[in-house]
Structures are given as structure tokens and as C-alpha cells.
Amino acid sequence: MVPLPRPVVDAMAERAMRMHHMLWHVSRNEWADLTPAQQQEFRAHGWDPPRPALTGGADSRPELDNGSGEDFLYMHRQMIADVDAILARAADPGYPRVEGWSSIPAPGDTAYPVPPPFDVPGDPDTTRAVGDAKSAASFDQIRRWQAEYTDPSALRGMTLGQLGARIEFTIHNRMHLRWSARLPAYRPDSDPFDVDPRWDAPGYDWLADFYSSHVNPVFWKLHGWVDARIDGWMAANHRTGPVPWSFDPPWTGPMMHADALEETVEALKRTNLRVRTPFFRSFDLPD
């Protein structure tokens, strides 16, 4: 595995970057289950998502048709562009740009081996999901998803938003858990706004947490693969030129300075929001 150049690690591990990435995912995943008071607090700080990613309730499901999938694809494409700009300034010949996997690594891959299963103390749901994601059966499912999302005929039958939503809540979330590894300690997922400064250390790069996943080098291989699916969809649908986003632009969350992000997180923490774990849930979706 090629490590991330230090300038990228330092930028991604910054507290403001961590909070922004966490807020973007939590707001759109949890919106439908927030109380009116919690929604108002999100809204007051500019974090009310225009297109929630999940429905609410015990049988929560991905929103396939509201355009949230475009937000997912666009936001992470912007993250890649930002990292590519850092890499251009660093001029590291061993890591000139973000390059995703051309094909998702199979079991036994020596460059990107799957870490063994592990227990997350006090979080049986995440422990179980991590173990399942690392199984042989899970890779068989990943392989089927990969075939679907690279098949031109399948891509012609989806909008870009549908493709993004399907990718996010199937293969993308599964890969985050599959390549997650044991760490000495884990930020409690169920309390997303526990942002004690000890979690800002560059070594906290757990792939199963929105606050830390983007510090991990696998994140960029995974998301490089996801980003290439935009180009695959364009080619399958005979599109050229700029990506035909339905929104101008899709949602990346408010651009806030560090102090404003601190204030936002502190205000939201006071709402006592708890979320279901794991953060990276995957779903079986109809064809």
C-alpha cells in the first residue's frame, strides 16, 4: 500500500476538515429521524440537507430518486480535486495524483490485504457489520455490484443520481467496513459529535468513521474507483463535456471557518443526538 504523502495526511487530519466531512454525512443520513428541535438546530447552522440520503424509521432505506446520489458523487469528486491540488504542490513523484483501484482488490491481494475482523467495544452492531464485510460472501456481493456499476447497459438504465445513491449504500459502504482495521480506540459512532481533540491525531484514520475515514490511504483508492463511475456513466450515455449535474451545484455543505464549525458541533452536541451504527450501513436494493 502506497502511503499518503504527509501534506495530504496533515490536511485531511485537520479538525475543521474532520468536522466538515462528519457533518455532511451525518446531516443527510440522519435528517429524516431528527426531532423538529434537532432539525431546527441543524438548519440554524446551515446544515439542513436539501436532499436527505435516507428515509426515516426502523425500515430506513436509501433515497434513490431525490438527487442525493448526485450530492454524494459531486462532494467526493470535489474532495479528490482538493487533494490533487495538494499533491501538485507537493510534487511527490511517487504519488502525483489520486488514482483509484481499476478493479476492487480480491481476497489475497498483497498490496491491499483485507485486515482481519475485530471487536469494537460496546458496539455489537458495528462489530457484526465489520465481520460480515470481510467475509468471502461479502466479496462475492462486491463483485456483483462492481459488475453492475461498470456495465454500460445497466448504466444507461439509471440516472446519475440513482447511480450515486446505489453506489453509496451498497459497494461504497461495504468497502469502508471491509478495509477497516483494528485501532487502539474508536470514537463512539453513536455520538457523532464526540470530537474530543484526542481524535484529531493523524493516526486516527479509522475507515468506519466519518470523522476519520478520509485520513486513511485506502479511502482515496476506494473513492477513486467510485469517482471513475461518473465517467463510466457519461460514456455509457454518450455524454461529453461537463458532467450534467441536476443541481447548481450539488450539495457539499456550507463552507465554514474552523471557529464556526466548532460552534456548530457544540450546538448540535447539546441536542443529544444519537445515531444508529455502523455509520457505513449497506442495503440490499432492488434492481
Salt bridges, closest charged atoms under 4 A:
ASP10 OD1 - ARG6 NE 2.96
ASP33 OD2 - ARG276 NH2 2.77
GLU41 OE2 - HIS45 ND1 3.60
ASP48 OD2 - ARG43 NE 3.97
ASP71 OD2 - ARG51 NE 2.92
GLU99 OE2 - ARG97 NH1 3.17
ASP125 OD1 - ARG128 NH2 2.59
ASP140 OD1 - ARG143 NH2 2.86
GLU168 OE2 - ARG28 NH1 2.78
ASP191 OD2 - LYS269 NZ 3.30
ASP191 OD1 - ARG274 NH1 3.74
ASP200 OD2 - ARG15 NH1 2.81
ASP209 OD2 - ARG187 NE 2.83
ASP227 OD1 - ARG77 NE 2.76
ASP231 OD1 - ARG77 NH2 3.22
GLU262 OE2 - ARG15 NE 2.48
